[in-house]
Amino acid sequence: MSLSLSSFRFDARVLFTASILLLSVVMAPAAQSAEVSGLYDAVTPVAGVGAAERNVAVRDAMDKVLVKVTGNRQVSSRKALAAELDNASRYLQQYRYQPLPAAQRSDQPQQQLLTSFDKNELDRLLRNLGLPVWSANRPTILIWLGDEQRAKRRLLTPDLDSSVRAAVDRVAAARGLPLMLPLMDLEDQGQLQVADLWGDFENNIRAASRRYAPDLILTGRLIETAARSWRGDWRLYSEDSQSHWSSAAATREELVTDALQQAADNLANRFAPLREERSLSTVRLRVAGITALTDYAAVLELLSSQNSLERVVLVAVEPEAVVYDLHGQGGAAALEPGLEVGGLIEADPNAVFATDTSAPAVDLYYRMR
């Protein structure tokens, strides 16, 4: 026996199952990318193996994971996340203790907590709050670095400049980005000279980068201006554009870390923008004439396309109608122009207004065309 969608009768159980489809959609520019692993994992120092110490470490770990998943360093300051961070253990999938590496040991905790969080539950939380979930497929960034000390310039190499390489690795892990350093083998040395970096010779830089097939190229000129004083000049090349900025720090490693953090912020703003935290208004919408699963899916798709909305909540299922609470910016006035786009639904002038004054009033009555 087979069933077609057209013959599938509208059923409340189907609606509530389908309603887990959440409506925070982040539109990102098309780009080649690499799949990043470990976005929902974190390693955090822990003061002891007791429940209180573990809860503190789990909260810090969730904070780190939220930064990687959303792409935003300040996401944990959102008021809506405060209670969830205090109850971070509910999102924890597994954890284990291990000793800190000898190089990291001090008078502080000697152990670290390795945590893995539930991807589905965290994603659901973020989308319910209207926060971005950045896909694991992220743009690769190739990094060319050169420094100038005592009037001498050179290109940095991963083998000789291990502290800089470690700084790159730390930012890559903290932000969930596929960062690459060139091999600086004979082929690289033949393709790119330090003068190309100082002269911003874009054609030469792009040609030398071609073997790595990156999505983006970051170049940095690290100049020692005085004892414990460095200046960095940075350029980020995308496929058809570039941006540039300068920065200052006490060491090369700090300079590189700050620049990579800023580059990560720029990418997150592009691929997973974080909306301004403002109070949301709620509009109650009733759509009549929904008699099949295909109708429900079509209305859900229409609502997900509304830029002013951050969250949609299914409130009630009536005979051949559905009631939603729409949380977003601008209220009904911002919604109405977009609801009739495409001709799927229209305002219902013959709607029967509810007489139950104990229930919140419906603001907008619509029906299937």
Stockholm file with secondary structure:
# STOCKHOLM 1.0

chainA/1-369         MSLSLSSFRFDARVLFTASILLLSVVMAPAAQSAEVSGLYDAVTPVAGVGAAERNVAVRDAMDKVLVKVTGNRQVSSRKALAAELDNASRYLQQYRYQPLPAAQRSDQPQQQLLTSFDKNELDRLLRNLGLPVWSANRPTILIWLGDEQRAKRRLLTPDLDSSVRAAVDRVAAARGLPLMLPLMDLEDQGQLQVADLWGDFENNIRAASRRYAPDLILTGRLIETAARSWRGDWRLYSEDSQSHWSSAAATREELVTDALQQAADNLANRFAPLREERSLSTVRLRVAGITALTDYAAVLELLSSQNSLERVVLVAVEPEAVVYDLHGQGGAAALEPGLEVGGLIEADPNAVFATDTSAPAVDLYYRMR
#=GR chainA/1-369 SS CCCCGGGCBCCHHHHHHHTTSCCCCCCCCCCCCEECCCTTEEEEEESCSSHHHHHHHHHHHHHHHHHHHHCCTTGGGCHHHHHHHHTGGGGEEEEEEEECCGGGCSSSCSEEEEEEECHHHHHHHHHHTTCCCCCSEECCEEEEEEEEETTEEEECCTTTCHHHHHHHHHHHHHHTCCEECCCCCHHHHHHCCHHHHHTTCHHHHHHHHGGGCCSEEEEEEEEEEETTEEEEEEEEECSSCEEEEEEEESSHHHHHHHHHHHHHHHHHHHHSCCCCCCCCEEEEEEEECCCBHHHHHHHHHHHHTCTTEEEEEEEEEETTEEEEEEEESSHHHHHHHHHTTTSSEEECTTCCCCCCTTSCCCSEEEEEC
#=GC SS_cons         CCCCGGGCBCCHHHHHHHTTSCCCCCCCCCCCCEECCCTTEEEEEESCSSHHHHHHHHHHHHHHHHHHHHCCTTGGGCHHHHHHHHTGGGGEEEEEEEECCGGGCSSSCSEEEEEEECHHHHHHHHHHTTCCCCCSEECCEEEEEEEEETTEEEECCTTTCHHHHHHHHHHHHHHTCCEECCCCCHHHHHHCCHHHHHTTCHHHHHHHHGGGCCSEEEEEEEEEEETTEEEEEEEEECSSCEEEEEEEESSHHHHHHHHHHHHHHHHHHHHSCCCCCCCCEEEEEEEECCCBHHHHHHHHHHHHTCTTEEEEEEEEEETTEEEEEEEESSHHHHHHHHHTTTSSEEECTTCCCCCCTTSCCCSEEEEEC
//
